[in-house]
Amino acid sequence: MEIVILGGSRQIGKLAADAIEQLVRRKPGAVLGLATGSSPLPVYDELAARHERGLDFSRASGFALDEYVGLPAGHPGSYREVVRREFTNRVNIAPGNVHGPDGTASDIPAACRAYEQAITAAGGVDLQLLGVGTDGHIGFNEPGSSFASRTRIKSLIEQTRRDNARFFNSLAEVPHHVLTQGLGTIMEARHVILLATGAQKAQAVRDFVEGPVAAICPASVLQFHPHTTVLLDEAAASALKLADFYRHTYDNKPAWQGL
């Protein structure tokens, strides 16, 4: 796990976009894992700007991390709509190459199996963007989630519902259930880039970076991932005991290593 501490969300967005641009130029048919929430927005803004300057996504594909259960197609709070609005409609990814779990399916277990099969059929995720919740969740794998879990339905804890209420008109409108890629699914991505900003994420960052690997902090499973990059601003990094070491390591990193 590489920890990179930067000055703010704009720098984080640029560095994550650098990694995605390098991937897409090297592998035009790259499979991108698309996160929602506030953390990836600077990345999507940067990628949209680079697309305007010629970065081509026409052969790439994307898989969303998660989706609310029960929100109708086109609902502004649905993650399929968020991904479309914030990223895929701003670049030239073919609409048919953008996938998400079906939160409206009548047979939820079958929809989850189909989503896993679609990821496998695409060759697996090359680069997965992630945020982290204040309780350490990634995707919607809440505390207590199995490290071997696959795409499935999950109940949201109230803290997550309160955190996400800002995307709805009220807390009452936030669904209680979601479909999410499992921790086992996420761990199969070839490169994971996790983004975290703000002091409200500092404890979660410390727990998953420097704490024990434990189900109470789902993001801690990333300590076992062979290629995870964690991009933080100073506030999100403020509780890390080894912050100075992480800064020193990144400042003296050989250029050939890349991100």
C-alpha positions as CSV (number, residue, x, y, z in Angstrom):
1,M,0.0,0.0,0.0
2,E,1.5,3.3,-1.1
3,I,0.4,6.4,0.9
4,V,0.7,9.8,-0.9
5,I,-0.1,13.0,1.0
6,L,-0.9,16.0,-1.2
7,G,-1.9,19.6,-0.8
8,G,-5.6,19.2,-1.7
9,S,-8.3,17.6,-3.8
10,R,-7.1,19.3,-7.1
11,Q,-3.7,17.7,-6.8
12,I,-5.3,14.4,-5.9
13,G,-7.5,14.6,-8.9
14,K,-4.6,15.3,-11.2
15,L,-2.5,12.4,-9.9
16,A,-5.3,9.9,-10.1
17,A,-6.1,11.1,-13.6
18,D,-2.5,10.7,-14.6
19,A,-2.7,7.0,-13.6
20,I,-5.9,6.5,-15.6
21,E,-4.6,8.4,-18.6
22,Q,-1.4,6.3,-18.7
23,L,-3.6,3.1,-18.4
24,V,-6.0,4.2,-21.2
25,R,-3.1,5.2,-23.5
26,R,-1.3,1.9,-22.9
27,K,-4.5,-0.2,-23.0
28,P,-7.3,1.5,-25.0
29,G,-9.8,-1.1,-23.9
30,A,-9.1,-0.6,-20.2
31,V,-11.8,-1.6,-17.7
32,L,-12.3,1.2,-15.1
33,G,-14.0,0.7,-11.8
34,L,-16.1,3.8,-11.2
35,A,-16.8,5.1,-7.7
36,T,-19.4,7.8,-6.7
37,G,-19.6,10.2,-3.8
38,S,-17.6,13.4,-3.4
39,S,-14.1,11.9,-3.5
40,P,-13.8,11.0,-7.2
41,L,-15.3,14.2,-8.6
42,P,-12.0,16.0,-9.1
43,V,-10.7,13.0,-10.9
44,Y,-13.7,13.0,-13.3
45,D,-13.4,16.7,-13.8
46,E,-9.7,16.3,-14.8
47,L,-10.5,13.3,-17.1
48,A,-13.2,15.3,-18.8
49,A,-10.8,18.1,-19.4
50,R,-8.2,15.7,-20.8
51,H,-10.8,14.2,-23.1
52,E,-11.5,17.7,-24.5
53,R,-7.7,17.8,-25.2
54,G,-7.8,14.4,-27.0
55,L,-7.8,11.6,-24.5
56,D,-9.8,8.8,-26.1
57,F,-12.1,6.6,-24.0
58,S,-14.0,5.1,-27.0
59,R,-12.7,1.6,-26.4
60,A,-12.8,1.7,-22.6
61,S,-15.5,0.3,-20.3
62,G,-16.6,1.0,-16.8
63,F,-18.2,-0.8,-13.9
64,A,-19.9,1.0,-11.1
65,L,-19.1,-0.1,-7.5
66,D,-22.7,0.0,-6.2
67,E,-26.3,1.0,-6.6
68,Y,-29.3,1.8,-4.4
69,V,-32.1,-0.8,-4.3
70,G,-35.5,0.5,-5.5
71,L,-34.6,3.8,-7.1
72,P,-36.2,4.0,-10.5
73,A,-34.1,4.4,-13.7
74,G,-33.1,8.1,-14.1
75,H,-33.5,9.0,-10.5
76,P,-30.9,11.7,-9.9
77,G,-29.7,10.0,-6.7
78,S,-29.1,6.6,-8.4
79,Y,-25.5,5.8,-8.9
80,R,-26.0,4.9,-12.5
81,E,-27.2,8.4,-13.0
82,V,-24.4,10.0,-11.0
83,V,-21.8,8.1,-13.0
84,R,-23.5,9.2,-16.2
85,R,-23.8,12.8,-15.1
86,E,-20.4,13.2,-13.5
87,F,-18.2,11.2,-15.9
88,T,-19.4,9.0,-18.7
89,N,-21.5,11.7,-20.5
90,R,-18.5,14.0,-20.4
91,V,-16.2,11.6,-22.3
92,N,-16.6,9.3,-25.2
93,I,-17.2,6.0,-23.5
94,A,-19.9,4.1,-25.4
95,P,-23.1,4.0,-23.2
96,G,-23.2,0.2,-23.8
97,N,-19.8,-0.2,-22.2
98,V,-20.9,1.4,-18.9
99,H,-22.4,-1.1,-16.4
100,G,-23.9,-1.0,-12.9
101,P,-25.6,-3.5,-10.6
102,D,-29.4,-3.6,-11.2
103,G,-31.1,-2.2,-8.1
104,T,-34.5,-2.5,-9.7
105,A,-34.2,-6.3,-10.5
106,S,-37.0,-8.5,-9.3
107,D,-34.5,-11.3,-8.6
108,I,-31.7,-9.5,-6.7
109,P,-29.4,-12.6,-6.2
110,A,-29.6,-13.3,-9.9
111,A,-28.8,-9.7,-10.8
112,C,-25.7,-9.9,-8.5
113,R,-24.5,-13.0,-10.1
114,A,-25.0,-11.5,-13.5
115,Y,-22.9,-8.5,-12.5
116,E,-20.0,-10.6,-11.3
117,Q,-20.2,-12.5,-14.6
118,A,-20.1,-9.3,-16.6
119,I,-17.0,-8.1,-14.8
120,T,-15.3,-11.5,-15.5
121,A,-16.4,-11.4,-19.1
122,A,-14.8,-8.0,-19.5
123,G,-11.5,-9.3,-18.3
124,G,-11.6,-7.9,-14.8
125,V,-11.1,-4.4,-13.6
126,D,-7.8,-2.8,-14.5
127,L,-8.1,0.3,-12.2
128,Q,-10.6,0.7,-9.4
129,L,-11.4,4.1,-7.9
130,L,-12.5,4.1,-4.3
131,G,-13.5,6.5,-1.6
132,V,-13.8,5.5,2.1
133,G,-16.6,6.1,4.5
134,T,-16.2,7.6,7.9
135,D,-16.8,4.1,9.3
136,G,-14.1,2.6,7.0
137,H,-16.5,1.1,4.4
138,I,-15.5,0.8,0.8
139,G,-18.2,0.4,-1.8
140,F,-21.1,-0.3,0.5
141,N,-19.3,-3.0,2.4
142,E,-20.2,-1.9,5.9
143,P,-18.3,-2.9,9.1
144,G,-18.6,-6.6,9.6
145,S,-18.5,-7.4,5.8
146,S,-16.7,-10.6,4.8
147,F,-13.4,-10.2,3.2
148,A,-14.4,-12.9,0.7
149,S,-17.7,-11.2,-0.2
150,R,-19.0,-10.8,-3.8
151,T,-21.6,-8.5,-5.3
152,R,-24.7,-8.7,-3.1
153,I,-27.4,-6.8,-1.3
154,K,-26.5,-4.9,1.9
155,S,-28.3,-2.9,4.6
156,L,-26.9,0.5,5.2
157,I,-26.1,1.6,8.8
158,E,-27.6,4.9,9.9
159,Q,-24.2,6.7,9.8
160,T,-23.8,5.9,6.1
161,R,-27.4,7.0,5.4
162,R,-26.8,10.3,7.2
163,D,-23.5,10.8,5.4
164,N,-25.3,10.3,2.0
165,A,-28.4,12.4,2.8
166,R,-26.7,15.4,1.3
167,F,-27.3,13.8,-2.1
168,F,-31.1,13.6,-1.4
169,N,-33.8,16.1,-0.4
170,S,-34.0,14.5,3.1
171,L,-32.7,11.6,5.1
172,A,-36.0,9.9,4.7
173,E,-35.4,9.6,1.0
174,V,-32.1,7.7,1.4
175,P,-32.8,4.0,0.7
176,H,-32.0,1.4,3.4
177,H,-30.6,-1.2,1.0
178,V,-27.9,-1.2,-1.8
179,L,-26.2,-3.6,-4.2
180,T,-22.4,-3.5,-3.9
181,Q,-19.4,-5.2,-5.2
182,G,-18.0,-7.3,-2.4
183,L,-14.6,-6.9,-0.8
184,G,-13.5,-10.1,-2.6
185,T,-14.6,-8.5,-5.9
186,I,-12.8,-5.2,-5.2
187,M,-9.6,-7.1,-4.3
188,E,-9.4,-8.6,-7.8
189,A,-8.9,-5.2,-9.4
190,R,-5.4,-5.0,-10.7
191,H,-4.8,-1.5,-9.3
192,V,-6.8,0.3,-6.6
193,I,-6.7,4.0,-6.1
194,L,-8.4,5.2,-2.9
195,L,-9.1,8.9,-2.4
196,A,-9.8,10.6,0.9
197,T,-10.0,14.3,1.8
198,G,-11.1,16.2,4.9
199,A,-10.6,15.8,8.7
200,Q,-13.8,13.7,9.0
201,K,-12.0,10.9,7.2
202,A,-8.8,11.0,9.3
203,Q,-9.7,8.3,11.8
204,A,-11.0,6.0,9.1
205,V,-7.7,6.5,7.2
206,R,-5.6,5.8,10.2
207,D,-7.6,2.7,11.0
208,F,-7.3,1.1,7.5
209,V,-3.7,2.2,6.8
210,E,-2.1,1.6,10.2
211,G,-4.6,-0.4,12.2
212,P,-5.1,-4.1,12.2
213,V,-6.8,-5.9,9.3
214,A,-10.3,-6.5,10.7
215,A,-13.9,-6.7,9.5
216,I,-14.8,-3.8,11.7
217,C,-12.8,-1.6,9.2
218,P,-13.6,-3.1,5.8
219,A,-11.0,-0.9,4.0
220,S,-8.2,-2.5,6.0
221,V,-8.4,-5.5,3.6
222,L,-6.5,-3.3,1.1
223,Q,-3.4,-3.9,3.2
224,F,-3.4,-7.3,1.5
225,H,-3.8,-5.9,-2.0
226,P,-0.6,-6.0,-4.2
227,H,-1.1,-2.6,-5.8
228,T,-3.1,-0.1,-3.8
229,T,-2.4,3.7,-3.9
230,V,-4.0,5.9,-1.2
231,L,-4.2,9.6,-2.1
232,L,-4.8,11.9,0.8
233,D,-5.0,15.6,1.6
234,E,-3.3,16.9,4.8
235,A,-6.5,16.8,6.8
236,A,-7.3,13.2,6.0
237,A,-3.7,12.2,6.8
238,S,-3.6,14.2,10.1
239,A,-4.0,11.1,12.3
240,L,-1.3,9.0,10.7
241,K,1.6,8.2,12.9
242,L,3.9,7.6,10.0
243,A,2.9,10.6,7.9
244,D,6.4,12.0,7.8
245,F,7.7,8.6,6.5
246,Y,5.1,8.5,3.8
247,R,6.0,12.0,2.7
248,H,9.7,11.1,2.6
249,T,9.1,7.9,0.7
250,Y,7.0,9.6,-2.0
251,D,9.4,12.6,-2.3
252,N,12.3,10.2,-2.9
253,K,10.4,7.7,-5.1
254,P,12.2,6.5,-8.3
255,A,10.5,7.9,-11.3
256,W,10.5,4.5,-13.0
257,Q,8.1,3.1,-10.3
258,G,5.1,5.2,-11.5
259,L,2.0,5.4,-9.4
